[in-house]
Amino acid sequence: MSNALPAISPGGAIKAYLSVDGGAAQPDGGGSDGFSALLNRALDGAVNAGKQADAQATQAISGHGDLTQVVTAVSRAELALQTTVAVRDRVLQAYQDIMKMPI
């Protein structure tokens, strides 16, 4: 099992954060919320995507939903979860790298 993380460009990461955040964050640090608030909003977006996928699936099971909407909602939830896990992995790797630095 490999722990290698896929390469993510800074520009791609900013675009991903802004798409999850709805564009409310300032990529140049101009916002007063900071990085932790951005991550909190991104995590909330991932949770909301999961809830929407559950709601769409429930409607489909009851016979009132559209299969295309269910697949789209589940794909969005999966992408949001993968992004959240990738960011978590990067943060943990950065923390481990900092802890290895000599004082």
Secondary structure, 3 states (H helix, E strand, C coil): CCCCCCCCCHHHHHHHHHHHHCCCCCCCCCCCCCHHHHHHHHHHHHHHHHHHHHHHHHHHHCCCCCHHHHHHHHHHHHHHHHHHHHHHHHHHHHHHHHHHCCC
